[in-house]
Amino acid sequence: MQSKKNEHIPLLGLQEFQTDQNKSKEQLLFNELHGERHIHTPHQHDFFIVVLFDQAKGVHNIDFVDYKIGNHQIHLLFPGQVHKWNIEPDTTGYQLMIERDFFERFSSSFRFSFAEYHNHPVIQLDSDSFQLIHYEFEAIKNELTAKDALHELILSRTAVIASIISKTAAKIFTDQDVFQTEPRIVKFQELIDVFFKEEKLVSTYAAKLHISANYLNILCKKYLKISATQLIQQRIVLEAKRLLKSTTLSVKEIAFDLGFIDHAYFSNFFKTQTGTSPSDFRDQL
């Protein structure tokens, strides 16, 4: 009998979803969601996804957090995030799958740090915002199927979608002032994303920010209500969960990939942070 860890779904690329009709539009795909859909095994993508739900019910698990699917919602998935979902019957929605290079061309239209969207991947839309975004989705779908499709027009419409999402998000994000009044918190999170596998010490990040480790810790506790060390640890744990669920790497290999020389120390660290061992977490459905 095959072990569970060999059943994990690998990282999926956009080419996995292409058809003969859209192979020439490989940087962006449009997909309609109708009815019941289930993804039981967590997996990840190497591209960006925007899902617009119209009438919908179900549960969307993003990075191991359950989010209730409802009417007039935007769900955002960044490359590398792990997700699965159970979408109930009579659901209607729309999906844009966007290659990294294409995404980078309009990403500046997202007003807040990407860390904010990671923390708030589901955004409830008011009626006006939904209608505006729905219009842009339909316009992109029509442009993609046009014989004389304009690449720059599609790019402009994705930027409009990002702007509308950000305008709505500004009313929702409770910690938005952090990113407007204390940019060092933004930079710290960006640095963690780049260096968390190699650098685990707060002092290393503080030096890159030209402040003391103590002051960086004060900023984190003031604005994020957690310590700087906890912020680093959270990112390590998230990546460990992603690797455990979406790869066939052994626990020892994952420990090494995350910068732990001793895999027993990694296992103890993971259990302290999550309450379960890496092996038990991997075997959980």
C-alpha positions as CSV (number, residue, x, y, z in Angstrom):
1,M,0.0,0.0,0.0
2,Q,1.4,3.4,-1.0
3,S,2.1,5.9,1.8
4,K,0.0,9.0,2.1
5,K,2.9,11.3,1.5
6,N,3.3,10.0,-2.0
7,E,-0.3,11.1,-2.8
8,H,0.5,14.8,-2.4
9,I,-0.3,17.0,-5.4
10,P,2.7,18.9,-6.9
11,L,2.9,22.6,-7.7
12,L,0.5,23.2,-10.6
13,G,1.4,25.5,-13.5
14,L,-1.0,27.5,-15.8
15,Q,-0.3,25.1,-18.6
16,E,-2.2,22.4,-16.7
17,F,-5.4,24.4,-17.2
18,Q,-4.9,25.4,-20.9
19,T,-7.0,24.1,-23.7
20,D,-6.5,24.2,-27.4
21,Q,-8.7,27.3,-27.5
22,N,-6.6,29.4,-25.1
23,K,-3.0,28.2,-25.6
24,S,-2.2,31.5,-27.4
25,K,-3.4,33.4,-24.3
26,E,-1.1,31.6,-21.9
27,Q,-0.5,34.6,-19.6
28,L,-4.1,34.8,-18.4
29,L,-7.0,32.4,-18.4
30,F,-10.6,33.0,-17.7
31,N,-12.8,30.3,-16.2
32,E,-16.4,30.2,-15.1
33,L,-17.5,28.3,-12.0
34,H,-20.9,26.7,-12.1
35,G,-22.3,24.3,-9.5
36,E,-20.7,22.0,-7.1
37,R,-16.9,21.7,-7.0
38,H,-14.6,19.9,-4.6
39,I,-10.8,20.0,-4.1
40,H,-10.2,17.6,-1.2
41,T,-6.4,17.4,-1.4
42,P,-4.5,20.7,-0.7
43,H,-2.3,21.9,-3.6
44,Q,-0.6,25.0,-4.8
45,H,-0.1,27.0,-8.0
46,D,2.8,28.9,-9.4
47,F,0.5,31.7,-10.7
48,F,-1.9,34.3,-9.2
49,I,-5.7,33.6,-9.0
50,V,-8.6,36.0,-8.5
51,V,-11.9,34.3,-7.9
52,L,-15.1,36.4,-8.1
53,F,-18.1,34.6,-6.5
54,D,-21.6,35.8,-7.4
55,Q,-24.1,33.5,-5.7
56,A,-22.1,31.0,-3.7
57,K,-21.8,28.8,-0.6
58,G,-19.1,26.5,0.7
59,V,-15.7,26.6,2.4
60,H,-12.4,27.6,1.0
61,N,-9.3,26.6,2.9
62,I,-6.3,28.9,2.2
63,D,-3.0,28.2,3.9
64,F,-4.8,25.9,6.4
65,V,-7.5,28.5,7.4
66,D,-11.1,27.9,6.6
67,Y,-13.0,30.8,4.9
68,K,-16.8,30.7,4.4
69,I,-17.7,31.2,0.8
70,G,-20.5,33.7,0.3
71,N,-22.2,35.9,-2.3
72,H,-20.3,38.8,-3.8
73,Q,-16.8,37.9,-2.6
74,I,-13.3,38.1,-4.0
75,H,-10.9,35.3,-3.1
76,L,-7.2,36.0,-3.8
77,L,-4.5,33.3,-4.1
78,F,-0.8,34.2,-4.5
79,P,1.8,31.8,-6.0
80,G,2.8,29.2,-3.5
81,Q,-0.3,29.4,-1.3
82,V,-1.9,26.1,-0.5
83,H,-5.6,25.7,-0.9
84,K,-8.6,23.4,-1.2
85,W,-12.3,24.0,-1.4
86,N,-15.8,22.6,-1.1
87,I,-18.2,24.6,-3.3
88,E,-21.9,23.8,-2.8
89,P,-24.5,23.3,-5.7
90,D,-26.0,26.4,-7.4
91,T,-22.8,28.4,-7.0
92,T,-21.8,30.8,-9.8
93,G,-18.4,32.5,-10.0
94,Y,-15.6,33.5,-12.3
95,Q,-11.9,32.9,-12.1
96,L,-8.8,34.6,-13.5
97,M,-5.6,32.7,-13.6
98,I,-2.6,35.0,-14.1
99,E,1.0,34.2,-14.9
100,R,3.6,35.8,-12.6
101,D,5.1,38.0,-15.3
102,F,1.7,39.3,-16.4
103,F,0.7,39.9,-12.8
104,E,3.9,41.9,-12.1
105,R,2.8,44.4,-14.8
106,F,-0.3,45.5,-12.8
107,S,0.6,44.5,-9.3
108,S,1.3,48.1,-8.3
109,S,-2.5,48.6,-8.5
110,F,-2.8,46.7,-5.3
111,R,-2.5,49.5,-2.8
112,F,-1.4,47.5,0.3
113,S,1.4,45.2,1.1
114,F,1.0,41.7,-0.3
115,A,1.3,40.5,3.3
116,E,-2.1,42.2,4.0
117,Y,-3.8,40.3,1.2
118,H,-2.2,37.0,2.4
119,N,-3.7,37.7,5.8
120,H,-7.1,38.8,4.3
121,P,-7.5,36.6,1.2
122,V,-11.3,36.9,1.2
123,I,-12.8,40.3,0.6
124,Q,-16.5,41.0,0.9
125,L,-17.8,43.3,-1.8
126,D,-20.6,45.8,-1.6
127,S,-23.1,45.7,-4.5
128,D,-21.5,48.6,-6.4
129,S,-18.0,47.1,-6.2
130,F,-19.3,43.7,-7.3
131,Q,-21.0,45.1,-10.3
132,L,-17.9,47.0,-11.3
133,I,-15.6,44.0,-11.0
134,H,-18.1,41.7,-12.7
135,Y,-18.2,44.1,-15.6
136,E,-14.4,43.9,-15.9
137,F,-14.4,40.1,-15.7
138,E,-16.9,39.9,-18.5
139,A,-15.0,42.4,-20.6
140,I,-11.8,40.3,-20.1
141,K,-13.6,37.2,-21.1
142,N,-14.9,38.8,-24.3
143,E,-11.5,40.3,-25.2
144,L,-9.8,36.9,-24.7
145,T,-12.2,35.3,-27.2
146,A,-11.9,38.2,-29.8
147,K,-9.9,37.5,-32.9
148,D,-8.2,40.9,-32.6
149,A,-7.7,40.7,-28.8
150,L,-5.6,43.5,-27.4
151,H,-3.1,42.4,-24.8
152,E,-2.8,45.9,-23.4
153,L,-6.5,46.3,-23.0
154,I,-6.7,43.1,-20.9
155,L,-3.8,44.4,-18.8
156,S,-5.6,47.6,-18.2
157,R,-8.7,45.8,-17.1
158,T,-6.8,43.6,-14.6
159,A,-5.3,46.8,-13.2
160,V,-8.8,48.2,-12.7
161,I,-9.9,45.0,-10.9
162,A,-6.9,45.3,-8.6
163,S,-7.7,49.0,-7.9
164,I,-11.4,48.2,-7.0
165,I,-10.3,45.3,-4.8
166,S,-7.9,47.7,-3.0
167,K,-10.5,50.4,-2.6
168,T,-12.8,47.9,-0.9
169,A,-10.0,46.4,1.1
170,A,-9.2,49.8,2.6
171,K,-12.6,49.6,4.4
172,I,-11.9,46.1,5.7
173,F,-8.3,45.8,6.7
174,T,-8.2,46.6,10.4
175,D,-4.5,47.0,10.5
176,Q,-4.1,49.1,7.3
177,D,-2.7,52.0,9.4
178,V,0.3,49.9,10.2
179,F,1.4,49.9,6.5
180,Q,0.8,53.6,6.1
181,T,2.3,54.9,9.4
182,E,5.1,52.3,9.9
183,P,6.7,51.2,6.6
184,R,9.4,49.3,8.5
185,I,6.8,46.6,9.4
186,V,6.1,46.2,5.7
187,K,9.8,45.9,5.0
188,F,10.3,43.5,7.8
189,Q,7.7,41.1,6.4
190,E,9.1,41.4,2.9
191,L,12.6,40.6,4.3
192,I,11.2,37.6,6.2
193,D,9.6,36.2,3.0
194,V,13.0,36.4,1.3
195,F,15.4,35.2,4.1
196,F,13.3,33.1,6.5
197,K,15.0,29.9,5.5
198,E,18.5,31.2,6.1
199,E,17.9,33.8,8.8
200,K,16.1,33.1,12.0
201,L,17.4,35.9,14.3
202,V,15.6,39.2,14.8
203,S,18.9,41.0,15.1
204,T,19.7,40.1,11.4
205,Y,16.5,41.7,10.2
206,A,16.9,44.7,12.5
207,A,20.3,45.3,11.1
208,K,18.9,45.3,7.5
209,L,16.3,47.9,8.7
210,H,19.0,50.0,10.5
211,I,17.3,49.7,13.9
212,S,18.0,47.7,17.0
213,A,16.5,44.3,17.6
214,N,14.7,45.6,20.7
215,Y,13.1,48.4,18.8
216,L,12.0,46.1,16.0
217,N,10.4,43.9,18.7
218,I,8.6,47.0,20.1
219,L,7.2,47.9,16.7
220,C,5.9,44.4,16.1
221,K,4.2,44.2,19.5
222,K,2.7,47.7,19.1
223,Y,1.3,47.2,15.6
224,L,0.9,43.5,15.1
225,K,0.4,42.4,18.8
226,I,3.1,39.7,18.4
227,S,6.9,39.6,18.9
228,A,9.3,39.9,16.0
229,T,10.5,36.3,16.7
230,Q,6.9,35.1,16.5
231,L,6.5,36.7,13.1
232,I,9.5,34.9,11.8
233,Q,8.3,31.6,13.4
234,Q,4.9,32.0,11.8
235,R,6.4,32.2,8.3
236,I,8.6,29.1,8.9
237,V,5.6,27.1,10.2
238,L,3.5,28.2,7.2
239,E,6.2,27.1,4.7
240,A,6.6,23.8,6.6
241,K,2.9,23.2,6.4
242,R,2.9,23.9,2.6
243,L,5.9,21.5,2.1
244,L,4.3,18.8,4.2
245,K,1.0,18.9,2.3
246,S,2.1,19.6,-1.2
247,T,5.4,17.7,-1.7
248,T,6.8,14.2,-1.1
249,L,9.9,15.5,0.7
250,S,10.7,13.7,3.9
251,V,10.5,15.5,7.2
252,K,14.3,15.4,7.3
253,E,14.5,17.0,3.8
254,I,12.0,19.7,4.7
255,A,13.9,20.5,7.9
256,F,17.1,20.9,5.9
257,D,15.3,23.0,3.3
258,L,14.0,25.3,6.1
259,G,17.5,25.8,7.5
260,F,17.3,23.3,10.4
261,I,20.5,21.2,10.7
262,D,18.9,18.8,13.1
263,H,15.5,17.4,11.9
264,A,14.6,16.3,15.5
265,Y,14.9,20.0,16.5
266,F,12.7,20.9,13.6
267,S,10.1,18.4,14.6
268,N,10.1,19.7,18.2
269,F,9.8,23.3,16.9
270,F,6.9,22.4,14.6
271,K,5.1,20.5,17.4
272,T,5.6,23.4,19.8
273,Q,4.1,25.8,17.3
274,T,1.2,23.7,16.1
275,G,0.5,21.1,18.7
276,T,1.1,18.2,16.3
277,S,4.2,16.5,14.8
278,P,5.1,17.1,11.2
279,S,4.3,13.5,10.3
280,D,0.9,13.6,12.0
281,F,0.1,17.0,10.3
282,R,1.0,15.4,6.9
283,D,-1.3,12.5,7.5
284,Q,-4.3,14.7,8.4
285,L,-6.9,14.9,5.7
